[in-house]
């Protein structure tokens, strides 16, 4: 059956069906080889995920009173994390949202910030979307719906430096 259905599924663009059929055929016809391959795939997947989950040196948290590390378990950074309480304790009234993906996680985090009455800034050069999703549309949505200020990293750094200069 694999010789008939798998190429047909592939030809019609149903790759997942093809993979499932090949997987099933191997599991039935060659169980020992199947389990060896499954272990290799899982080991390689775990190694890849561990590598991708590493924090790059430039973004490593720096211990300090205003450095918050908050494990995010849902799309929105405020959902079940205690982040709002931590920010309020520090007197924060504006959040700068960065990361992936603009149209999902950044959007959910922006909503969380909006309903908690934070001002929102999103640097366009510090967010991204999936391939095929229009980044400008995602940013327009944040600006138009959540009143997010769309900016750049350089503009944020410049504003921070100017604020520090005015304070001295």
C-alpha positions in Angstrom: 0.0 0.0 0.0 2.8 2.4 0.7 4.0 2.2 -2.9 0.5 3.3 -4.1 -0.8 5.7 -1.5 2.3 7.5 -0.4 3.4 8.8 -3.9 -0.2 9.7 -4.6 -0.5 11.7 -1.4 2.7 13.4 -2.1 1.7 14.2 -5.7 -1.5 15.9 -4.4 0.4 17.8 -1.8 -0.9 15.8 1.2 2.5 15.4 2.8 1.3 14.6 6.3 -0.8 11.7 5.0 2.2 10.4 3.1 4.4 10.6 6.2 1.7 8.9 8.3 1.3 6.1 5.8 5.1 5.6 5.5 5.3 5.6 9.3 2.5 3.1 9.7 3.9 0.8 7.0 7.4 0.8 8.6 5.9 0.2 12.1 4.0 -2.9 10.8 6.6 -4.2 8.4 9.9 -3.4 10.2 9.1 -2.7 13.9 12.7 -2.9 15.1 14.0 -0.5 12.5 11.0 1.8 13.1 11.8 2.1 16.9 15.5 2.8 16.1 14.5 5.6 13.7 12.0 7.0 16.2 14.7 7.2 18.9 17.1 9.0 16.5 14.4 11.5 15.5 13.5 12.2 19.1 17.1 12.6 20.2 17.8 14.9 17.2 14.6 16.9 17.9 15.5 17.3 21.6 19.1 18.4 20.7 17.8 20.9 18.2 15.2 22.3 20.6 17.8 22.6 23.4 20.1 24.5 21.1 17.3 26.8 19.8 16.2 27.5 23.4 19.6 28.9 24.5 19.7 32.6 25.3 22.2 34.5 23.2 24.9 36.2 25.2 23.7 39.8 24.4 20.2 39.0 25.8 21.3 37.2 29.0 19.5 38.6 32.0 21.6 40.9 34.1 20.9 40.6 37.8 19.4 43.7 39.2 16.4 45.3 40.8 14.7 46.1 37.5 15.5 42.9 35.7 12.4 40.7 35.5 12.6 37.2 34.1 9.0 36.0 33.6 8.3 32.5 32.2 5.6 32.9 29.6 3.2 29.9 29.3 0.7 31.3 26.9 0.6 33.7 24.0 0.3 36.8 26.2 3.1 37.9 28.5 0.6 38.9 31.2 -1.4 35.7 31.2 -0.7 33.8 34.5 2.8 35.2 35.0 2.5 37.8 37.7 4.2 40.3 35.3 1.6 43.0 35.9 2.2 42.9 39.7 6.0 43.0 39.3 5.9 46.0 36.9 3.4 47.9 39.1 5.8 47.3 42.1 8.5 49.0 40.0 6.3 51.9 39.0 6.4 51.0 35.3 3.7 52.5 33.2 4.9 51.7 29.7 6.0 48.4 28.1 8.1 47.8 25.0 7.0 44.7 23.3 9.5 42.7 21.2 9.8 39.2 19.9 8.0 36.8 17.6 5.4 36.7 16.3 3.9 40.1 15.9 0.5 38.8 14.8 0.2 36.3 17.7 2.3 36.6 20.9 3.1 40.3 20.6 -0.5 41.0 19.8 -1.8 39.0 22.8 0.8 40.8 25.0 -0.3 44.2 23.7 -3.9 43.4 24.6 -2.8 42.3 28.1 -0.9 45.6 28.4 -3.8 47.7 27.1 -6.4 46.3 29.5 -4.0 46.9 32.3 -3.5 50.5 31.2 0.1 50.5 30.1 1.4 52.6 27.3 2.7 50.3 24.6 5.7 50.7 22.2 6.6 48.2 19.6 9.9 48.6 17.7 9.3 47.4 14.2 12.8 46.1 13.9 12.5 43.9 17.0 9.4 41.8 15.9 8.6 39.4 13.2 5.8 37.4 11.7 5.4 34.0 9.9 6.3 33.9 6.3 3.3 35.0 4.3 1.9 37.3 7.0 2.2 41.0 6.3 4.3 42.6 9.0 3.0 46.1 8.2 -0.6 44.8 8.6 0.3 43.3 12.0 1.9 46.5 13.2 -1.0 48.6 11.9 -3.4 46.4 13.9 -1.4 47.0 17.1 -1.3 50.8 16.4 -5.0 51.1 15.4 -6.5 48.7 17.9 -4.2 48.9 21.0 -2.8 52.5 20.5 0.7 51.0 20.3 3.4 53.4 19.3 5.3 51.8 16.4 8.9 52.8 16.6 12.4 51.5 16.0 15.2 50.3 18.4 17.3 53.4 17.5 14.4 55.7 18.3 13.9 54.0 21.6 17.6 54.2 22.5 17.7 57.9 21.4 14.7 58.7 23.5 16.2 56.9 26.5 19.5 58.8 26.1 17.6 62.1 25.8 15.6 61.4 28.9 18.8 60.6 30.8 20.4 63.8 29.6 17.5 65.9 30.6 17.5 64.3 34.1 21.1 65.3 34.8 
